[in-house]
Amino acid sequence: GDYLVTIEEKSKATFLRAYTNWRCMSAGSSRVCVRMVGHKMEESYSETLKEQMSVVEMPLSDPPLCISCCPVNGDLLVGCKNKLVMFCLKYRVINQNLTVLDFERSLILHIDNLIPTEVAFCARHIAITAELDVLILKLELVQQSADRTEQCTQGVSAPEKAVDGGSPSTHPLQLELDEFIICQKPVELLGEESKLCEIPITLESTELPTEDTKHFQVQYLLFRRFAPDQSPFGFCEEIKLHSVQLLPVYQTGMWETENKRKLLSLFCFFSLPHVGYLYSIGNLVELISTYQYSEKSEQAVLTPQFLHVITSQNLQCFTVRCSAAAARGEDPYIDTTVKACPPVTLDVCTLRMQLFIGPRAICHFRNHIILLTKADTEDITERRKPTRRMLSRKADSIKSRTKSESEPGWNLYIINTVSTIQLYKEMVDYSRTYENVKTESCIHLLSEAHLLVRAAIMDPYFLKSDEKEDLLRAFRESCAFLGDCYSRFDTKDYHLALPYYRMSGLSMTEVLKRLVSEGDEIQTYERGFIFYLTHSLNEDSSEELSKESGNKVLQILYFTDPVQLPHILCSPSMRNVCPLTAVKYLQKVEKMMPSVVLTLTKAFLALKMGDLTMYEREMDSYKETTLACGFIGQPRLLQQRTEGIVMPTEFAVHLKEMQPGLLVAATVALHENSKIELEEADTFFKMLCNSSENTIPQLLVDFWEALLVVSSQEEILQELLLRVTSQYVWRISRKQLPETKPLKTTEDLINSCSHFGLIVPWVTSIMSVGCSSDKDYHEDISRLQSLLCSQSINIASALPFLEPLTEADNVGLTICVLCNTRLGKYEEAIDQLLRRCPDAVVFYAQHELKGDNQALWWNKLLPELCKRTRLTGNDCRVLISSLKAETLSIVAMELELRDFLSLLPEDGTAAFFLPHLLHCSQKKLLT
């Protein structure tokens, strides 16, 4: 809201007033409208209100002592004795052409035994100071429907209570003890512990209850109590807290409009005469900076970039860490290898100290400092005499100073602060004085410059700033300077070179030009540069170094970190390096520390040089299983990523032609060690085999089958089983042969993988009467049947993939019967066999109708055989043979004679069934 609030005193009475539409006065209008807060304005005043300033009177039961306006939503907080009163900013719509500002008293915080000297209010956070106490609270929204007044829960354990409670009139006994000084114990309580301060707070809602009424509860965030400064000779001066302030920091680039502005972090500052304190108020309440002043301070004002402090003769400027703390709250990648920011704990600096005569008050607006001074300083000494008001009665003898309106020499200064870019350049120039000695001072100054620019970028007005491009350029430049420092200096934080260079936007080639001298002379390189170099080369970057730069990198790493040579030679950035030079360096390293990865890298370089003799010699150095595991140490020997896509290397192309088994085994090892995802492997093999998106190359099927052997993750197993099933069905149904010979036969898979089961005899029986054309696809058919004969695959999930195979041929019949059997549909399976292949029904029954399913012999198979034999007559010898050879024998063995007789058909030939009846009766006599 665009308004001004004042505490005014007239005729020994104190008034709280808000001035709205005040810009009319500067435009020349002298008309003023005075109204009470909440007063309903008539529409007839609309034209008048547009052209005049309004004075809103806000009556209070107690005189106002201090005020604070919320910079986020414009609400007003007024401090009175033992309470705080909150006024909500309202926009009263008079008509469609006029909306005026007004206030509504909504909440009262009753605080026992506390007379606030200063308050700060921001985003429902409240900071209160009283003499030497600081209390920070947060008003939390709660769901409440019954009572509108809530008593907050108070702690029972707290620091020892003050004797005087901060009021000189509370305890008359103390006034008599002029020779004694009673001090309270200093204490700091953060977070939940601050409830122990024993300052009870009661909330009283004063707005009319509606559906939108908000209910609050108090959350204690911080309580701190200070003790007076002491010396061996007693108290040097009276100390009081001053300049309490809550500073909001918004999300980067958000404009100041209410609907777009998002609060990111909140900071609280307060000060004693010789030291100031800056706290971060958020999920964690913590002290982030302490400021020591060179002389007694009068007032201070905190901004996102600086802390401005006035003393009796100076205006001092300190750096702050608000942007460092806020940046970490905004970006989770800070303090990683991706991004960095100077630490919050970085020591603060004094930037400037300007002389002024008699500074009295200070405030800040954007890039302006408004300073009030008093040139006539005759009473300054008297004003600064220790009053010891809270300690003894001698305060009564101090003369009150003359009222300000009668004193001469008051001056108001508006000081334009130095632009961020200019100050940044000055700090960078000054840091160069420390550059050659390589001290932490250079890093400190550049960190200050970086935070200065970062704070300007986080300003809500940044997007509309004239310096936007200059600030972004300065930000990248400051990151580059910090990267240089951490690369060149021997510092414990050397690893920060990597994220700062990344944030600078510099390419590897540009960084090398900044740090590496031309020529063949050997330089000394610090850990930060080597850390940046190895990490940058071990990432999938699209930047390719020139041949000269690549050879220089080889030389640097050979002398500083030779174990990294095999790894960085696989980087896409080193594609232009001389292979012969690289091999020479690797041969030197191999003498000191041989490894499988180094051998594979040499083989890779031999391929690039076309030296197949060297390639074969290197590949013969280790067994194939060892080589496959060696690729785990450096996957980029086989595949590299370009814009997130996995691309096969020349090495992978060569292995595909010459050693496909090693290639598949290596890819399986990569997958099992989380070096490549299943979908990435699919893309890898398709690109390697030049297959289209919808075509599955045999090498990929070989990979799936090999992965089935070793994988133990159930989700991946089911996915692989469905994939190979789909591919087998596709090739069988389309009469499509694989383009290359499979690496393993069905027998190999059955012997090595539990997910491929032994093919049951009845399946073989069905296939034996099949047509000869299926023999060409015998491998795919047998693999599919083997899969379904195991207990691994989920048949219900596989059914949609098996639909192309119908009962029209023997292959489809076996698949359908296998599926029905796995699903427990034995009767359907028997019907299918009797209808399509009765020769196999007995084999099926012998293998499947056991245990709980044995009753199907006489409940299903026997009746069906009799029925079908009756219908076909004696012409169907297969049915008669099935009935006579095995079915009746099993039934006779398992059933009682009476039960057996009940199953026989009435029109059956007695001679046919008589042997089985005799066998059944003899079994009964024997038992």
Residue, then its C-alpha position, 0 to 999 in steps of 0.5 A: g500500500d502507498y501510505l505513510v504512518t506516523i506517531e504524533e504528539k500534541s498537547k501531551a497526547t499521542f496520536l497514530r495516523a495514516y496518510t493516504n493519497w499523499r502524492c496529491m500534496s506534492a502535486g499542488s493540492s492542499r485539500v485534506c480529508v480526515r476520517m476514522v479508521g474503518h469509517k464507511m465512506e459515501e459514494s458522493y465523496s468519490e470525486t473529492l477523494k481522488e484529489q485530496m490527501s486522506v488522514v486516517e485516525m487510528p484510536l488506541s486505548d494505550p499510547p502507541l510506542c512504536i510502529s512497523c509496516c509489513p513490506v510484503n502485504g502492507d499490514l501495520l503493527v503498533g507496539c503499546k505497553n504490554k501489547l501489540v495491535m495489528f491492523c490489516l490493510k484493506y482496499r475499500v471499493i467506493n465505485q468502479n472508478l475509485t478504490v481507497l486504502d483503509f485499515e481494520r484492527s484484526l488482532i491484539l497480542h497481549i504480552d505480559n511485563l513487556i514494554p516494546t521499544e521497537v517492533a518489526f513486522c514482515a510476513r506474519h513474523i514479528a520482532i520485538t525489542a525491549e531494553l536488552d531483550v529480543l523476541i521473534l515470533k511467527l503468527e501461524l494460521v490454524q484451523q479453528s471454528a469455536d473460540r476466536t480467542e486463543q491462549c498460547t501454550q507457554g513454557v515452564s522452564a526458562p531463564e531466571k526471571a528478571v528482578d525488575g522486569g525491565s521497568p524502573s517502577t515495578h520494584p520500589l526496593q531496587l530504587e533504594l539500592d543505589e549502590f547495587i547493580i542487579c543484572q540478568k543472565p545473558v541467554e540465547l534460545l533458538g527455535e523450540e527452546s525459545k518457548l522457555c523465555e516465560i513471556p506469555i502471549t495471548l491472542e485476541s481477535t478483534e475483527l468481525p467473524t466471517e467465513d474468511t476470518k483467519h485464526f492464528q497461533v504463536q510460534y516462538l522463534l528466538f529469544r535473546r537477552f543481553a547483559p550490560d557492558q561491564s568494566p572493573f570500574g563499573f558500568c561504562e555507559e547505558i546500553k540498549l538494543h536498537s534498529v530491529q529490522l526484518l528483511p525479506v528476500y524474494q525469489t530471483g527475478m520476481w517483480e514487485t507486484e503482489n501476485k508475482r512476488k514470492l518470499l524466499s528468505l527472511f532475516c532479522f537484524f538488531s544491534l547493541p551500541h558496539v555490536g550488531y547481530l544478523y539472524s536467518i529466520g526460516n526453517l532453521v533460526e541461526l546467527i549468520s553474522t556479527y558486526q563489530y563497530s569501531e565506535k558507538s552506533e546510533q542507528a543501523v539499516l539493513t539492505p540485501q547488499f549492505l548494512h549501513v550504520i551511523t555513529s556520532q560522526n560516521l556513516q559506515c557500510f558493511t557487507v552482509r550475507c543475506s544473498a548467500a543464505a537466500a541463494r541456498g534456500e532457492d537453489p538446491y544445486i548450490d554447494t554441489t559440483v554444479k553450482a557454488c556460492p560463498p559461504v554464509t560464514l564468510d567474515v564481513c568487511t567494512l566497505r566505506m566510512q564517511l564523515f558526517i557531523g551529528p548523524r541522528a537517523i538513517c533510512h534506505f530506499r532502493n539505491h538511496i540513503i536518507l540521513l538526518t543530521k544535527a549540525d549544532t552538537e553542544d548537547i551531544t555530550e549531555r545526550r550521551k551521559p549514562t542515564r542508568r535509568m534501569l539501574s538507579r534513581k540517578a536518572d532523575s537528575i538528567k536534564s531533558r534535551t530541548k525539543s527538536e523543533s526548537e533546535p537549529g542545524w537540522n539537515l537532511y541528506i539523500i545519498n546515492t549509493v555507488s552502483t553495483i557495477q562500479l563497486y564490483k569493478e573497484m573490488v575486483d581491481y583491489s583484489r588484484t593486489y593480492e593476486n600474485v601472493k595467492t592469499e585468501s584475501c583475494i578470494h575473500l574480496l572476490s567473494e564479496a564482489h560476487l555476493l554483491v552482484r548476486a544480491a542485485i540479481m535477486d532484487p525484485y526490480f532486477l528484470k526491469s533494471d537498466e543494468k540487467e545485462d551488465l549484472l549478468r555479465a559481471f556475475r559470470e565474470s566474478c564466477a570466472f575470477l573465483g574459479d581462477c583463484y581456486s584453481r591457482f591457489d593452494t586452498k582447502d576449498y580447491h574443489l570449488a573451481l569446478p562449480y564456479y567455472r561452470m557458472s561462468g559459462l567458460s568453455m574448457t578451451e577458454v579455461l585452459k588459455r587462462l591457466v596454462s602458458e603456451g610452450d612446452e615448459i612444465q608448470t606447477y598446477e594446483r589441486g583445484f585446476i586438476f580437479y576441474l580438468t578431470h571432472s570436466l573430461n569425465e563428463d559427457s561434454s559436446e566440446e572437443l579440444s583441439k589437438e594441441s590442447g588435448n596433448k597439453v592436457l595429456q602432459i599435465l595429467y601425466f605429471t599430476d594425476p597419471v591414473q586418470l589418463p585412461h579415463i580422460l582419453c575416453s572423453p568425447s572432448m579428447r577425440n582430436v588427441c594424437p593416438l600415438t602420443a596418447v599410447k606413449y603416455l599410457q605405456k609409461v603409466e602401465k609400467m607404474m600401475p597396470s590395469v584392465v582399463l588401461t589395456l582396453t584404452k590402449a586397444f581402443l587407441a590401436l583401433k583408431m590408428g588401424d594397428l590390428t596387431m597391437y589391438e589383438r596383443e592388448m586384447d589377448s592380455y586378459k581373459e574375456t570375462t576380465l575384459a568384460c568386467g574392465f568396461i565397468g571401470q570406463p563405460r565410455l570405451l563402448q558408449q558415449r552420450t551425445e545430448g543425452i543419447v547413448m552412442p556406440t563407439e568405434f570400439a563397440v562397432h569392432l566388437k560387434e563384428m569380431q567379438p559379439g559375445l564380449l560386447v554383450a557380456a560387457t553391456v550386461a556387466l554395465h547394466e548390472n553395475s548401474k552404468i547403463e539403463l535398460e532403455e539406453a541399452d536398447t537404443f545402443f544396440k539398435m544404433l549399433c546394428n543400424s536397426s529402425e525404431n521398431t526393429i529388434p536386432q538379434l544382438l539385442v535379443d542376445f543381450w536380453e537373454a544374457l541379462l535374464v541369466v544374471s539379473s535378480q530384480e523381479e521387475i526387470l526380469q518380468e520386463l525382459l521375459l515379456r520382451v523376448t516372448s514378444q520377439y519370439v512370437w513376432r519372428i515365428s508368426r512372420k516366418q522371420l529368421p534372425e539376421t545373425k546367429p544367436l549367441k546361445t542355443t535353447e539348450d544353452l539357455i535351459n542349462s544356464c538360466s532358470h527362467f528357461g524350463l525343460i520342454v515337457p514330453w507332450v509338447t515334443s509329442i505334438m511337435s513330432v507330427g508337425c509340418s517340416s516348415d516349422k523346423d526352420y524356426h525351431e530355435d525360436i519355437s523351442r525358446l518360447q516353449s521353454l519359457l512357458c514351461s518354466q514358472s518364471i513368466n507371468i502368463a496373464s501378462a504374456l497372453p496379449f503377446l501370444e495372440p498371433l499364435t493360434e491353434a491352427d498349427n502345432v506350434g500354436l496348439t502347444i502354446c495354447v495348451l501350455c497357457n491353459t495348463r499354467l492358468g489351471k484350465y486343465e479341462e480346456a487343455i484336454d479338450q484342445l488336445l482331443r480335438r487337435c492332437p489326440d495322440a498327445v493327450v495321454f502324454y499330457a495326462q501322465h505329466e500334468l494330471k497328478g496330485d490334486n488334478q488326478a481326478l480329471w482322469w476319471n472325471k474328464l478324460l475317461p468320459e471324453l474318450c468314451k464319448r468321442t469313441r462312440l461318435t467316431g466308432n472303431d475307426c479312431r484307433v488313437l482314441i481307443s488306444s488312449l482309452k485302453a492303454e493308459t486311461l482305464s488302467i489308471v482309473a482301475m488302480e485309483l477307484e473302488l470297484r463300485d465307483f469304477l462301474s458307475l463310470l463305464p458306459e451302458d452301451g460299452t462292450a463287456a469284453f473291452f472293459l472286463p480285464h480292467l474290472l478284474h484288475c480293479s476287483q483283484k486289487k480290492l481282494l489284495t488289500 
